[in-house]
Amino acid sequence: MKITDVKTTLLSLPDLGGIQDATIRHVAKGRSACFVHIITDSGLEGLSPSGGGRAGQTLIEGTFKELLIGQDPLNIEKIWDDLFWCVRGVGRKGLAFCALSAVDIALWDLKAKHFNVPLYQLLGPYTDSVPVYGSGGWTNFNIEELVAEQTSYVERGFKSIKMKVGKDFGKSERKDIRRLAAVREAVGDDIEILVDANNGYYAKQAIYMGKAFEEYRVGWFEEPVLADDIDGLAAIAKAIDIPVATGEHEYTKFGFKELIARGGADIVQPDVGRVGGITEWMKVAHLAHAFNLPVAPHAYQLIHLHLTCATPNLRIVEYLGMAEASDRIVYKEWSEPKDGVWSPDPNKPGLGLELDPEAVEKYAVDGNTPRTQL
């Protein structure tokens, strides 16, 4: 089997509602969705969502495509290494790695299809179901909207929920406390609340806020400071009783080695769309396991569902309401969580995802050719 072509599909979904967190300066309205297709001479294709939008699309089709054509797609470690060194001078973090990650995910989807098994079975499952939490709580929501969204997760059976803090780049501390108090009162004592500051505080400020959050029995304090401030993360982790969760803005096993070894994370949060795809995500999960730390991945929930079924040190899987809204538009049917637990479809090979041709036709940007047999 050889790779014969690499294509992308870019969609624009302008009607989805806007979101804002601690460090998004303006409400981001609408969303784009980019997908990578790895096409082979066997008739099988690998599919993956991709971060980076148009810029990522350009890198994949303009740089990676030539490198990929003619290769055996089952040689994933070799291809990953080729891609890694291909972008060594233009970015071992950020956009280049989002593009690399997307290609790697598509290759794993293709490999599982080749062996006619769901991806989690190919990886070697630890379980066939995982716990999930409802994630949202955006800072542009007023308290009534925030409570309505968070309680809606509870009504769906989620036992854990997550909301944003660090409002206005950390300048609205009292509002953060009031918002958390309102959610705690609304959901009661038996629901776990997680908080996410999206890099919005400084270290001393985060310690102060973390101690205030303890009153509300918070399950973790996510990204309290800038992701690159590992010393700050370590200081916060030592100073408060709430576990510090972080890692969504870290890249490769090398970055996670530093983060973990220096004590910057109590809960490790690799993002498969940034860290280097499935190949690197699994290595990071194993690295965290070696340090006896739990993993709780960030975003990319339809992919993380499979990876976490092969992860014995899993804490919980994020289930973003905003991602669910776009997934309902772009994909055909896929399995959904029930009562806070989620399982992959055991009868669908690969990731089990197929783009909806009507959505591609309606939302494609710049005349992307719809690809429906994925």
N, C-alpha and C positions, 0 to 999 in steps of 0.2 A: 504493500500500500504506500502511495506517495501523495504528497500535497501537490495539487495542481493549480490552486488559486486561493487567494485570501481576499475577502470582500468585507465591506462594512455597510451597515444600515444606520442612518442617523434620523431620529424622530424628534419632532418638537411637539410638546404637549402643553399648549398655552393656557388651557382652562383650569389647570390644577391650582389650588389655593397657595398663597404665599406663606413662607416660613421664616423665622428669625430665631437665632439663639444668642448667646452672650456676645459673640464676636462677629456675627454677621451684621454689618452696619445698617443695611437696608433690607426690608422685607423682599425676599427673593420670590417673585411670582412666576408661575409656570415652570416647566422642567423639560430638559432634553434627555434623550435616551439613545445611546450608541451601542451597537451590537457588532460583534466580530463573527465571521463565518469562515471556518477552515474547511476547504473543499478538497476532496480526494478523488483519485481514480477508481475507488471502490464504490462510489455512489454515496458514501457516508459523509456527513458534515458535522463539524463541531460548532457549537454556538456558545457565546458568552456575552453578557453585558460588559460595557467598558466605560470607565470614567474618563473625563477629559474632553468629552464632547467633540467638537470639530477638530480641535488641536490633536486629540488622541487619535482621531480618525486619520488625520494627515500622517502622523508618525507610523501608524500601523500599515497603511497602504503605500506610503512613500519610502519607508525605511525597512520595516520588518518583512514586507511581502517578498521582496527579492531574496532575502535570506532564507525564507521558509519554503518557497517552491522547490520541489524536487526531494525534500527531506521525507524520511519515514516518520510519520506523526507519533508513532509509538515510542520513539526515542526522546522522551520528554526531558530527561535530565540533560542530554546533550543540547537539545534545542534551547532549554533555559539558559545554559551556559553561553551559547552563541549569542542570545539576545542580551544577556547581562554585559558581555564585553562589547557588544555593538553600541551600547549607549553609555559606555564608561565615561566619555568626555562631555556628554550633554545632560547627564542627570542620573545619579544612582538613587535619587529620591524624586518625589513629585510626579509630574506628567509622564516622564519616560517610564517610570515603574508602573503607573496605571495602565499604560499601553502594554507593557510586558506582561502584567498580571492578566489582562484580558485574553491575550494570546494563549497563555498557559492554561487558563480555565477552559478555553475552547478545546485545547488539545486533550485535556482530561475528559471532557464531555464526549469527545470523539472516541477516545480509548475505551471508555465504558460502553459506548454504543457498539464498538467493534467486537467486544466480548459479550454483548447483549445482556448487560446487567446494569442496575442502577449504580450510580457513582459510589454511594456509600458502601455497597457490597464489594466493589472493586478495591476500595481503600482498606477493607478489613474491618467490619463493624464491631464496635463495642456494645452497641445498643441499636434498636430500631425506633426509638422515640426519645425526644429530648424536651426539657422544660424551656419555656419561652416567656419573655416579659413584653408587655405592651409599652411601646416607646413613643414619646412625643413631648407634650408639655412645653411648646414653643414660647419664647418670651414675648412674642407679639400677641399672644392670647391674653385677654383680660382674665380676671380671677374666675368669672362665671364660665367663660369658654374653657379655661384650663380644667376646672373641676368637671365640667361636662365631658370633656375628652377622656380624662383619667378614669372617671367612673364608668365610662362606656367600655373600657378594657375590662374592668372588674365584672361588669354585666355579661361580658363574653366568656368569662371563666378564668381570666388571667389572675394568677396569684401574686404577681409582681408587676410593677409599673415604673416608668421613669419619666421625670420631668426636668426641665431646664432651670438652672439657677445662674448666678453671675450676670443678671440682667444689666443691660447698658454698660458692657465692658466692666462689670463688677462695681459699678457706681451706685447701685440701688440695693444696698444690703438689707434695709428694712423691708423693702418690697419682696425680696427673696424669701425672707422669713415668713412674711404674711402669706405668700403664695403657698409655701410648703405647709404651713399650718392649716390652710384652707383645704388642701388635698388630704392631709392626714385626717382631719375631722370628717371629710366626706366619705372616705373609703373605710374608716374604722381601723382597729388595731391589728387585724389579722392579715392585712395586705402589706407586702414588702414595698417600700418606696425607695427608689434609687434616684440620685440627683447627678446632674451633668452640667459642669460649668463651662465646657467648651473653651478652656484656656483663659477664662475671663478674670481670674483673680491673680494677685501677687502672693508669694509664699506665706508671709506673715498674715496677710488678710485671709488666706485660705484656711490657715490654722484656726484663726478666730471664728470664721464662719463654720468650719467643720465642727468645732466644739458646740456652737449654737445648734447645728443640725442634729447633734446627738440626742437632744430632747425629743425629736420626732422619730427616733428609731430608724434612721436611714441605713439602708443595706450596703451602699457604697457611695463614694464621692469620686465622680469621674472627671478626668482632665481638669483638676483644680487650677493648674497653671499652664503656661506655655509648654508645649510638648518637648521642646529642647531643653527646658530647665530641669534636668534630671536631679541636680542637687536640691532644688526646691521641692520636687516630688518626694524625694527621700526624706527631707526634713518634715514634710507634712505627714507622711506615713508614720514617722516615729512619734509625732506629737499628738495625734488624734486616735481615737478608738475605732472610727469608721474606716473600713478598708479603702485604700486608694486604688481606683481602676484607671488604667491608661494603656495606650499603645496604638490607637487607631491612626495616629500620624507618624508612626515609626515604620521604617522600611528595612527589609531583609533581616535575616537571622543575626547579622552583625550588629545592627542597631538594637535589636532586642537583647543581645548579649550584654551590652552596656547598660541598658535600662534595668534589666533584672539584677545583674551583678552588683550594681550600685544602690540597690534597694529602692528604686523608684516606683515599683508596682507591687501591690498586693494581689491584684487581679489583672491578668494579661489580656489585652484586647486587640489582637491582630485583625486587620481588615484585608480580606482576600483580594480585594480590588486594588490594593495599594502595596501590600507587603511583598509581592512577587508571585501572586497566583497561588494555586493549590500546592504546587511543589514546595514553595517557601513557607506557606501557612502551616503545613503539617510539621515542618522542621521546627518552627517557632513553638507550636503546641507541645512538641516533644521536649524542647528546651525548657519551657515553663514547667513541664512535668518533672524534669530533672532537678529543678529548684523547689519542687513540691508546691507549686503555685497553680491555682485554677485559671482556666481560660474562659473568657466571655466575649465572643467576637463582635465586631462593630459592623452594622449595616449588612448589605449583600445577603439578606436573609435566605433567599431561595437557594443559594450556593452553600452558605454556612450550615443549612439543615443537613446536608450530606456529610460535610466535614466533621461536624460535631458528633454525628453518630459513630464516628471512628476515633473519638477523643475521650479517653477515660477520665481525664482531669477537667471535664467541662463543668463550669458553674451554671450557665444559663445562656440562651440564645436571644439576641435582640430581634424584635418584630416591630418594625417601624410602620405606623399607620400611613405616613406619607408615601412609603415605598409600596405598600399594599394598594394604594389608590392608583399608582401608575402601573403596577403589575396587572391589575384588573383590566387595564386598557390594552396593554401591549401583548400579553400572553393569552394563549388558550388556557383551558382549565389546569389548575395545579392544586395540590393538597393544601389545606388550611389547618391552623391549630384548633384544637378542641379542648376546652377546660384547662388551658395553660400548658398543654402538651402537644408536640408536633411530630409527625412521622412522614418520611418520604413515601412516595408511591412505589411499592415493590415490583410493580408490573411495567414500569417505564424505564427504559435504558438511559444511561447518561444522567444528566440533570433532570430529565423528564420535562423539559421546557420546549415550547413551540410558539413562535411568534404568530399572532393573529394577522392573517393577510389583509383583512379589512382595516385594521389599525395601521398597518404599514402603508397601505394605499392612501389612507386619509392623512397621516401625520409625517410621511417621509419628507425629508429636506433635500433640496437640490437634485431632485429626480432620482433618488436612490431606487434601484430596481428591487421590487419586493421579492423576498425569498421565503417561501412558505413551507418547504419540505425540510424541516430541520430536526 
